[in-house]
């Protein structure tokens, strides 16, 4: 079997050395080059044609994001970002994912060498996933005219109409899911039911992610807080490193944010969220499984369906990694399998039809 070839791009000689060592210890991958800056990396990529590159964000001679943007326009390929675990690092990493990077590893700000060695399994697993992912050419949005106001909220989305406040939308996602979830949420109207989301992310990144979504969407989006009410027109992101579930308190739904053991190797876990949807929300739940590696949440999505939910799964062609949706479909959990750009419109149609049925019963 041919090995996955990797080029490491990092301005730190120590980090390049450690990443090279970690990669070359794996029987199924090989580091074929290590570049100190994007200009050296460009020549390496051209000459060596690697399967995957790891890319630091802060680089000399050319900013890592500028390099990534050019790379994904001119020669799209799998990129795993290596980002410092800081607030600015989180914001830059989210921008990198928007530009087409597939995933990221958060290296510590202090004790980098030991920290990266401790992340060896995570780094190599993400390289393996990236090597199999569907990579698409990134098309930059047209530049705004000089003096034009900055883009704010997205295109106007028609109101859904009268809805039961009992309904909740549940979303699970992993690799490629930060952008896929965004693509669903920006197309939801302000009066849609509450949306509760588990996206596989480490601590330190979900707060920035929620803030970014809040600036793009009609609904309000925030990181979930334990015990808060779950309200229509709001989206709640599972905090990195903690499980999110839904509970009932009298007439209200509330968020339960808790520590605990990883489920399916993940914390937060889609399984945990979706099982609570089945147990607490039942036929008032709508499930969405988006791109991601593995099977986290697939079994629980079938439990949701058995409890009366209506479920959507992203199709293979539009997924970055068709793992979690494929497993959910195989488990019999899907009512509809759709391209990413059709999920929000069909979800709205479904909500309107159920709203109409509710009105007819009044």
JOHUWO-V296437 format. One record per residue. N is the residue number from 1. RES is the residue in one letter. SS is DSSP state (H for helix, E for strand, L for the rest). NEAR is the number of other C-alpha atoms within 10 Angstrom. Layout:
((N RES SS NEAR) (N RES SS NEAR))
//
This chain:
((1 X L 4) (2 X L 7) (3 X L 12) (4 X E 20) (5 X E 21) (6 X E 27) (7 X E 27) (8 X E 28) (9 X E 29) (10 X L 26) (11 X L 19) (12 X L 13) (13 X H 13) (14 X H 12) (15 X H 19) (16 X H 20) (17 X H 14) (18 X H 16) (19 X H 25) (20 X H 19) (21 X H 15) (22 X H 20) (23 X H 24) (24 X H 16) (25 X L 14) (26 X L 14) (27 X L 9) (28 X L 14) (29 X E 19) (30 X E 21) (31 X E 22) (32 X E 18) (33 X E 18) (34 X E 23) (35 X E 21) (36 X L 18) (37 X L 23) (38 X H 23) (39 X H 13) (40 X H 13) (41 X H 21) (42 X H 14) (43 X H 12) (44 X H 19) (45 X H 21) (46 X H 10) (47 X H 9) (48 X H 13) (49 X L 15) (50 X L 21) (51 X L 21) (52 X E 23) (53 X E 26) (54 X E 24) (55 X E 28) (56 X E 26) (57 X L 23) (58 X L 18) (59 X L 18) (60 X L 13) (61 X L 11) (62 X L 12) (63 X L 15) (64 X H 21) (65 X H 21) (66 X H 13) (67 X H 18) (68 X H 25) (69 X H 23) (70 X H 15) (71 X H 19) (72 X H 21) (73 X H 16) (74 X H 12) (75 X L 14) (76 X L 17) (77 X L 26) (78 X E 25) (79 X E 28) (80 X E 26) (81 X E 24) (82 X E 23) (83 X E 22) (84 X E 21) (85 X L 19) (86 X L 15) (87 X H 13) (88 X H 13) (89 X H 21) (90 X H 21) (91 X H 17) (92 X H 19) (93 X H 28) (94 X H 21) (95 X H 16) (96 X H 24) (97 X H 21) (98 X H 17) (99 X H 22) (100 X L 25) (101 X L 28) (102 X L 28) (103 X E 26) (104 X E 25) (105 X E 22) (106 X E 23) (107 X E 21) (108 X L 15) (109 X L 12) (110 X L 10) (111 X L 9) (112 X H 14) (113 X H 15) (114 X H 12) (115 X H 14) (116 X H 21) (117 X H 17) (118 X H 12) (119 X L 15) (120 X H 17) (121 X H 14) (122 X H 14) (123 X H 23) (124 X H 18) (125 X H 12) (126 X H 19) (127 X H 27) (128 X H 16) (129 X H 20) (130 X H 26) (131 X H 22) (132 X H 15) (133 X L 20) (134 X L 17) (135 X L 20) (136 X L 15) (137 X L 15) (138 X L 19) (139 X L 13) (140 X L 11) (141 X L 6) (142 X L 6) (143 X L 6) (144 X L 10) (145 X L 8) (146 X L 6) (147 X L 6) (148 X L 7) (149 X L 8) (150 X L 8) (151 X L 9) (152 X L 10) (153 X L 14) (154 X L 13) (155 X L 12) (156 X L 12) (157 X L 15) (158 X L 12) (159 X L 13) (160 X L 19) (161 X L 13) (162 X L 15) (163 X L 18) (164 X L 16) (165 X L 16) (166 X L 16) (167 X L 21) (168 X E 27) (169 X E 23) (170 X E 23) (171 X E 26) (172 X E 29) (173 X E 27) (174 X L 27) (175 X L 28) (176 X L 28) (177 X H 26) (178 X H 23) (179 X H 19) (180 X H 21) (181 X H 23) (182 X H 18) (183 X H 18) (184 X H 20) (185 X H 20) (186 X L 22) (187 X L 22) (188 X L 25) (189 X L 21) (190 X L 20) (191 X L 18) (192 X L 27) (193 X L 26) (194 X E 24) (195 X E 25) (196 X E 27) (197 X E 26) (198 X E 30) (199 X E 26) (200 X L 25) (201 X L 27) (202 X L 18) (203 X L 16) (204 X L 17) (205 X L 21) (206 X H 25) (207 X H 19) (208 X H 20) (209 X H 23) (210 X H 21) (211 X H 15) (212 X H 17) (213 X H 24) (214 X H 20) (215 X H 16) (216 X H 20) (217 X L 24) (218 X L 24) (219 X L 25) (220 X E 20) (221 X E 24) (222 X E 21) (223 X E 19) (224 X L 25) (225 X L 18) (226 X L 14) (227 X L 14) (228 X L 13) (229 X E 17) (230 X L 24) (231 X L 19) (232 X L 21) (233 X L 18) (234 X E 20) (235 X E 27) (236 X E 22) (237 X E 23) (238 X L 31) (239 X L 29) (240 X L 22) (241 X L 21) (242 X L 21) (243 X E 24) (244 X E 30) (245 X E 26) (246 X E 26) (247 X E 18) (248 X E 14) (249 X E 11) (250 X L 7) (251 X L 7) (252 X E 13) (253 X E 22) (254 X E 20) (255 X E 21) (256 X E 21) (257 X E 19) (258 X E 17) (259 X L 11) (260 X L 11) (261 X L 14) (262 X L 14) (263 X E 15) (264 X L 15) (265 X L 10) (266 X E 21) (267 X L 27) (268 X L 32) (269 X L 29) (270 X H 33) (271 X H 25) (272 X H 22) (273 X H 25) (274 X H 33) (275 X H 21) (276 X H 20) (277 X H 30) (278 X H 25) (279 X H 14) (280 X H 18) (281 X H 24) (282 X H 21) (283 X H 19) (284 X H 19) (285 X E 24) (286 X E 27) (287 X E 28) (288 X E 27) (289 X E 31) (290 X L 34) (291 X L 29) (292 X E 25) (293 X L 22) (294 X L 19) (295 X L 17) (296 X L 28) (297 X L 27) (298 X H 27) (299 X H 19) (300 X H 23) (301 X H 35) (302 X H 24) (303 X H 22) (304 X H 27) (305 X H 22) (306 X H 15) (307 X L 18) (308 X L 16) (309 X L 25) (310 X E 23) (311 X E 25) (312 X E 25) (313 X E 27) (314 X E 26) (315 X L 20) (316 X L 19) (317 X L 12) (318 X L 17) (319 X L 23) (320 X L 24) (321 X L 26) (322 X E 23) (323 X L 20) (324 X H 27) (325 X H 32) (326 X H 24) (327 X H 22) (328 X H 23) (329 X H 23) (330 X H 13) (331 X L 15) (332 X L 15) (333 X L 26) (334 X L 25) (335 X L 14) (336 X E 15) (337 X E 19) (338 X E 17) (339 X L 13) (340 X H 21) (341 X H 14) (342 X H 12) (343 X H 22) (344 X H 20) (345 X H 15) (346 X H 14) (347 X H 20) (348 X H 19) (349 X H 13) (350 X H 15) (351 X H 21) (352 X H 18) (353 X H 13) (354 X H 16) (355 X H 16) (356 X H 14) (357 X H 11) (358 X H 13) (359 X H 12) (360 X H 8) (361 X H 6) (362 X L 5))
//
